[in-house]
């Protein structure tokens, strides 16, 4: 480690990656991502949930950097997509269709066609019209129901836009069979960064009831997809996952024993969030009346727009600080001409910060680089008409 820098606030593998990077000449802003940290995070998840890597379906929307996808591919995970754009990324890397599920419950018909043509046969749904669409564009495929559940404890709830009420699942599974589709699973999502073990447990309890009811109707499913949402942002993800696993593992074991069902998951932030930090530089330090501003060479409009949804990121001064150093309160802002381009206010940092110093924004592994073409959807073209 370079004695000039202090990365102690970061996970160990990322510390080593940053130390090696900052000893070289790097152009900022740059996101430094540690493959070793991704591998360590995956190992922790598999150990806690007692999964093989093949039961992990990484959501491409979390980080679609080809090197990240290649790393996860080498580690043995499978993948989840939400669009043709994300499928194109996996196709370029020659990920086989048998390792991909299409979990977006409301899909564009041409995207279903492309996925079916590629060989994908596992599609999510949460409406009757979606079943009809899949039956037309991906005949005889396997379908899995996105269940509506509580997102209590989530930092960002996802249960308003998607999900089938428990009372409708059996009817829609019967409808799927009428359409010559194959009911294969149930999926749920507890919402992003959910720290409440009870929410996961309650969702599995609902699934247990549904599996019994489906079995009585001669519908036997192959898998339960417990989704993502495992806490990983600005928290001790390993301790929290251990608490969640301790709560739900007995339930999952019981379902596997009773119904022979496979358990899969779609962790994203847990694998990637703390595996990267953005390295940027101080452009200028400005005093305006009673406010002190640090301008960085990258801002929230460069992938961190989640700040506008009240999601916070740590801004780290990555140097060893002498004991006698005085501190000031700063507003940390980006380089754009917009007043909302603010990472954080009232940040306590040394009064010796100057133009050219490195700064880190953390965590930066999840949903930052993939904010470009998010979920595989491009910006619309502009036609200028005379």
C-alpha positions in Angstrom: 0.0 0.0 0.0 1.2 3.5 -0.8 1.8 5.2 2.6 0.4 8.5 1.1 -3.1 7.0 0.9 -5.6 5.8 3.4 -8.2 3.4 2.0 -9.2 1.9 5.3 -12.9 2.8 4.9 -13.1 0.4 1.9 -13.2 -3.4 1.5 -9.8 -5.1 1.3 -9.7 -6.2 -2.3 -10.8 -2.8 -3.5 -8.1 -1.2 -1.3 -5.5 -3.1 -3.2 -7.0 -2.3 -6.6 -7.1 1.5 -5.8 -3.6 1.5 -4.3 -2.2 -0.1 -7.5 -4.2 2.3 -9.7 -3.2 5.5 -7.9 0.4 4.7 -8.1 0.1 5.1 -11.9 -1.0 8.0 -14.0 -4.8 7.6 -14.4 -7.3 9.9 -16.1 -10.1 11.0 -13.9 -12.9 10.4 -13.5 -12.5 6.7 -13.5 -14.4 3.9 -11.8 -11.9 1.3 -10.3 -13.6 -2.1 -10.0 -12.0 -5.0 -8.2 -12.6 -8.5 -9.7 -11.2 -10.0 -6.5 -13.8 -8.1 -4.5 -16.6 -9.4 -6.8 -15.4 -12.9 -6.3 -15.2 -12.5 -2.5 -18.8 -11.1 -2.4 -20.0 -14.0 -4.5 -18.3 -16.5 -2.2 -19.9 -14.8 0.8 -23.4 -15.0 -0.7 -23.0 -18.7 -1.8 -21.7 -19.6 1.7 -24.6 -17.9 3.5 -27.4 -19.1 1.2 -25.7 -22.5 0.5 -26.2 -22.0 -3.2 -24.1 -23.1 -6.2 -23.0 -20.2 -8.4 -25.3 -21.5 -11.1 -28.3 -20.6 -8.9 -27.3 -16.9 -9.0 -28.7 -14.9 -11.9 -26.9 -11.6 -12.1 -29.1 -8.7 -13.3 -27.3 -7.1 -16.2 -28.9 -3.7 -15.4 -26.7 -3.5 -12.2 -23.4 -3.3 -14.1 -23.2 -4.1 -17.8 -19.5 -3.4 -18.2 -18.3 -6.3 -20.5 -15.3 -7.1 -18.1 -17.7 -7.4 -15.2 -20.0 -9.7 -17.1 -17.0 -11.8 -18.2 -15.8 -12.0 -14.6 -19.1 -13.3 -13.3 -19.3 -15.6 -16.3 -16.0 -17.1 -15.3 -17.1 -17.4 -11.7 -20.1 -19.5 -12.9 -23.1 -17.3 -12.4 -26.0 -17.1 -14.8 -27.7 -13.9 -15.9 -31.0 -12.0 -15.9 -32.1 -9.5 -18.5 -34.9 -7.0 -19.0 -34.5 -6.0 -22.6 -33.0 -6.7 -26.0 -30.2 -4.3 -25.3 -29.1 -6.4 -22.3 -29.4 -9.6 -24.4 -27.1 -8.1 -27.0 -24.4 -7.6 -24.4 -24.6 -11.3 -23.3 -24.8 -12.4 -26.9 -21.6 -10.5 -27.7 -19.9 -12.4 -24.8 -21.4 -15.7 -26.1 -23.4 -16.4 -23.0 -25.7 -19.3 -23.8 -29.5 -18.9 -23.8 -29.9 -21.7 -21.3 -28.1 -19.5 -18.7 -30.4 -16.5 -19.2 -33.9 -15.6 -17.8 -36.0 -12.7 -18.9 -37.4 -11.2 -15.7 -39.0 -8.0 -16.9 -42.7 -8.6 -16.2 -43.8 -6.3 -19.0 -41.8 -6.8 -22.2 -41.7 -5.2 -25.6 -43.0 -7.8 -28.1 -40.0 -7.5 -30.4 -37.7 -8.1 -27.4 -39.6 -11.3 -26.6 -39.2 -12.4 -30.2 -35.4 -11.8 -30.2 -35.0 -13.6 -26.9 -37.0 -16.6 -28.1 -35.0 -16.7 -31.4 -31.8 -16.6 -29.3 -33.0 -19.7 -27.4 -34.3 -18.2 -24.1 -37.3 -20.1 -22.7 -37.8 -18.6 -19.3 -40.0 -15.4 -19.1 -41.6 -13.6 -16.2 -45.1 -12.3 -16.2 -47.5 -10.5 -13.9 -50.6 -9.9 -16.1 -52.9 -12.0 -18.2 -52.1 -9.9 -21.3 -48.4 -10.6 -20.8 -49.1 -14.3 -20.9 -51.0 -13.8 -24.1 -48.1 -11.9 -25.5 -45.5 -14.6 -24.5 -47.8 -17.3 -26.0 -47.7 -15.5 -29.4 -44.1 -14.5 -29.5 -42.4 -17.3 -27.5 -44.8 -20.3 -27.9 -44.5 -23.2 -25.4 -42.0 -21.3 -23.3 -41.7 -21.6 -19.5 -43.2 -18.7 -17.5 -42.8 -17.6 -13.9 -45.1 -15.3 -11.9 -43.8 -12.1 -10.3 -45.6 -12.1 -7.0 -46.7 -8.8 -5.3 -45.3 -8.7 -1.7 -44.6 -6.2 1.0 -41.3 -4.2 0.5 -41.2 -3.2 4.2 -37.6 -2.3 5.1 -36.5 -1.4 1.5 -34.7 1.8 0.9 -36.4 1.8 -2.5 -39.7 0.0 -2.9 -40.5 -1.9 -6.1 -43.9 -3.3 -5.3 -46.2 -0.6 -6.9 -45.2 -1.1 -10.5 -45.1 -4.9 -10.6 -46.6 -8.0 -9.1 -49.6 -10.4 -9.1 -51.8 -10.5 -6.0 -51.6 -13.8 -4.2 -55.2 -14.5 -4.9 -54.7 -14.3 -8.7 -51.6 -16.6 -9.1 -53.4 -19.9 -9.4 -55.9 -18.5 -12.0 -53.1 -17.1 -14.1 -51.1 -20.2 -13.9 -54.1 -22.2 -15.2 -54.5 -19.6 -18.0 -50.8 -20.1 -18.9 -51.5 -23.9 -19.3 -54.5 -23.1 -21.6 -52.1 -21.0 -23.7 -49.7 -24.0 -24.0 -47.2 -22.3 -21.8 -45.3 -24.1 -19.0 -45.7 -22.8 -15.4 -42.3 -23.2 -14.0 -41.8 -20.8 -11.1 -42.6 -18.0 -8.8 -40.5 -14.9 -8.2 -40.7 -12.0 -5.7 -38.6 -8.9 -5.0 -38.3 -7.3 -1.5 -37.2 -4.0 -2.9 -33.8 -2.4 -3.1 -31.4 -2.5 -0.1 -33.9 -4.2 2.2 -32.5 -4.8 5.7 -35.5 -6.4 7.2 -35.3 -10.3 7.5 -39.0 -10.5 8.3 -39.9 -9.2 4.9 -38.0 -12.0 3.2 -39.4 -14.5 5.6 -43.0 -13.3 5.1 -42.7 -13.5 1.3 -41.4 -17.1 1.5 -44.4 -17.9 3.8 -46.8 -16.6 1.1 -45.0 -18.7 -1.5 -45.3 -21.8 0.7 -49.1 -21.3 0.7 -49.2 -20.8 -3.0 -47.1 -23.9 -3.7 -49.6 -26.0 -1.7 -52.6 -24.4 -3.6 -50.9 -24.9 -7.0 -50.1 -28.5 -6.1 -53.8 -29.2 -5.3 -54.5 -27.9 -8.8 -51.9 -30.2 -10.4 -49.5 -27.4 -11.1 -46.0 -28.3 -9.9 -43.3 -25.6 -10.2 -39.6 -26.1 -10.7 -38.1 -23.0 -9.0 -38.6 -20.1 -6.6 -36.7 -16.9 -7.5 -36.2 -14.9 -4.3 -35.0 -11.9 -6.3 -32.4 -9.4 -5.2 -32.6 -6.5 -2.8 -30.0 -7.9 -0.4 -28.6 -5.0 1.6 -25.3 -3.7 0.2 -25.4 0.1 0.1 -23.8 2.1 2.9 -24.1 -0.8 5.4 -22.3 -3.9 6.5 -23.7 -6.2 3.8 -22.1 -9.3 5.2 -23.5 -9.1 8.7 -27.0 -8.2 7.3 -27.0 -11.0 4.8 -26.0 -13.5 7.6 -29.1 -12.3 9.6 -31.3 -12.7 6.5 -29.9 -16.1 5.7 -30.3 -17.3 9.3 -34.0 -16.3 9.1 -34.9 -17.8 5.7 -32.7 -20.8 5.2 -34.9 -23.2 7.3 -37.9 -22.1 5.2 -36.1 -22.6 1.9 -34.9 -26.0 3.0 -38.4 -27.0 3.9 -39.7 -25.9 0.5 -37.0 -27.8 -1.3 -37.7 -31.0 0.8 -41.5 -30.8 0.3 -41.7 -29.7 -3.3 -38.3 -30.6 -4.8 -38.1 -27.0 -5.9 -34.9 -25.2 -6.9 -34.1 -21.9 -5.2 -32.5 -19.2 -7.3 -31.7 -15.5 -6.7 -30.9 -12.3 -8.6 -28.4 -10.5 -6.4 -26.9 -7.4 -8.0 -25.8 -4.7 -5.5 -24.6 -7.3 -3.0 -22.1 -8.6 -5.6 -21.1 -5.2 -7.2 -21.8 -2.2 -5.0 -18.7 -2.2 -2.8 -16.5 -3.7 -5.5 -15.8 -0.3 -7.0 -15.2 3.4 -6.2 -15.1 6.4 -8.6 -11.7 8.2 -8.5 -12.1 11.8 -9.4 -10.1 15.0 -8.8 -10.8 18.3 -7.1 -11.2 21.0 -9.8 -11.4 23.9 -7.3 -12.2 24.8 -3.7 -14.4 27.9 -3.5 -15.7 30.0 -0.5 -19.0 31.7 -1.2 -20.1 33.8 1.7 -20.5 31.3 4.6 -20.4 28.2 2.4 -17.3 26.3 1.3 -17.6 24.3 -2.0 -15.5 21.5 -3.5 -16.0 21.1 -7.2 -15.1 17.7 -8.6 -14.5 16.7 -12.2 -17.5 14.4 -12.2 -21.0 14.8 -10.8 -24.3 13.2 -10.1 -25.3 13.5 -13.8 -22.5 11.0 -14.7 -24.2 8.0 -13.3 -25.1 9.1 -9.7 -28.5 10.6 -10.5 -29.9 8.3 -7.8 -28.8 11.1 -5.4 -31.9 12.9 -6.6 -33.9 10.0 -5.1 -32.3 10.6 -1.7 -29.8 7.8 -2.1 -26.5 8.9 -0.5 -22.9 8.1 -1.4 -19.7 8.6 0.7 -17.2 11.1 -0.6 -13.8 10.1 0.7 -10.6 12.0 0.9 -8.2 9.1 0.4 -5.0 10.5 2.1 -3.4 10.0 5.5 -4.3 13.0 7.5 -1.9 14.5 10.1 -3.3 14.7 13.6 -2.9 18.5 13.8 -5.1 19.0 10.7 -8.1 21.3 11.0 -11.4 20.4 9.3 -14.1 22.4 7.5 -17.7 21.7 6.4 -18.0 21.5 2.6 -20.6 21.1 -0.1 -19.4 18.5 -2.6 -20.6 19.4 -6.1 -19.9 18.2 -9.7 -18.7 20.2 -12.7 -21.9 20.9 -14.5 -23.8 24.2 -14.6 -26.7 22.8 -12.6 -27.4 23.7 -9.0 -28.8 20.2 -8.2 -25.5 18.6 -9.1 -24.5 18.0 -5.5 -23.2 14.8 -4.0 -23.5 15.8 -0.4 -23.8 18.8 1.9 -22.1 19.4 5.2 -19.2 17.0 4.7 -16.4 17.2 7.3 -13.1 17.3 5.5 -9.6 18.7 6.0 -9.1 22.4 5.3 -6.0 21.6 3.3 -7.9 20.1 0.4 -6.7 21.7 -2.9 -7.1 21.6 -6.6 -5.7 18.3 -8.1 -6.3 16.2 -5.0 -7.9 12.8 -5.6 -11.4 12.1 -4.1 -13.4 8.9 -4.0 -17.1 8.4 -4.4 -18.2 5.1 -2.9 -19.9 2.7 -3.5 -19.8 2.9 -7.3 -20.0 -0.7 -8.5 -23.8 -1.0 -8.9 -26.1 1.1 -11.1 -23.4 3.7 -11.9 -21.7 2.7 -15.2 -24.9 1.0 -16.3 -26.8 4.3 -15.9 -25.8 4.8 -19.5 -28.3 2.9 -21.6 -30.0 1.9 -18.3 -31.7 -1.6 -18.4 -30.5 -1.8 -22.0 -32.7 1.0 -23.3 -31.1 3.8 -25.4 -31.9 7.4 -25.5 -34.4 8.2 -28.2 -33.2 9.5 -31.5 -34.0 13.1 -32.5 -35.5 13.8 -35.9 -35.2 17.4 -36.9 -38.1 18.2 -39.3 -38.0 21.2 -41.6 
